[in-house]
Each structure stands twice: as C-alpha cells, then as structure tokens.
C-alpha cells in the first residue's frame, strides 16, 4: 500500500529501531483478514527492524486506490441516478477519506472503504465505496457547510445514517 520514509509515529512505542532517519516504512494490507502490517526496514543494513500487525485496521489509501474508488463510484447507476448524470472525475473530492457505513461491509471497518464525495450545487453526495468488494455500498447526501451552517464530517454523515435507520 505505502512505501515511504519512516516517520516518528511509525516506530513502535518504547522500541528503538536503531536506524534513525535511515528507515523506510512499508505498509501491507491483507484484504481477506483486514489486517495492516507495518514493516520498518533499515536500508543501509538491509534488515527489518520492526514488524507490527494490526487486525481490523486499514492503512492510508494510496493515490491509485483513491482513483479506483472514484472510477467505481462514477460507474455506479445509483450515483449516476442521484446526480442525474455520469459525474466528471474532477467533481470528486475527498476520494481517499476512509469511512464506515452502518449495516454494510464497511460497518465498523470490516472492509477497506473510502467515500468519494461529489459536489452538486450546495449539496454533496457521499458514495461509500468498498475497495474489497469493488462496489458502492451506499450513498448519502449532505448539505455543504457554507449553506447549512454546520460542518460536514465523516461522523456527521454516519450519525445521519444511524438517525435515518431509527
């Protein structure tokens, strides 16, 4: 998923890695088990300094997966129907925003899910996209903060879905 220079936050708490700023962080995601494994590699010594596995967690989304989520959302009939067209790719924002949606495979982060957001006038359509099943699992409209006076966040979208279900 990600290969980048190691940040301080990548290093296991209380465990010195011994390679200072010369480490590279490699994040792997295992789709079937929904596990993120982070490996700290000392390039100079050509050795692994630390391995951390986190079940039920997802890594940062690389750009190619964000673009895939937008492509899936754009091709989904429900998104096209809601927007009354095939949305242009540049209409999507926040395509790498990880999200969850109650009652779906994305609920409680059981799958790797993101929400491309399509701006439409004073509203925004969130297309919650499951990158394990490669499908949109739900859409949700929100008012934009400028017109509604409230901030649009992942939590506010989730709360709206929960309130609607009650």
ZILINVEN-V12965 format. One line per field, one symbol per residue. psi: psi as a letter, one per 30 degrees, with the letter a starting at -180 (. if undefined). Layout:
psi->???
This chain:
psi->ekjlkkleffkkkgjkfggbgglkkkkkkjeefhkkkkkkkjeefhlkfkkkkjlhlklkkleeeeeeeeeeeefkeeeeeefhljkkeffklhfgjklljkglffkhhfljkljkkjkjbglkjkjjkjgefhlkfllkklkkeeffglkkleeeeeeeeeeef.
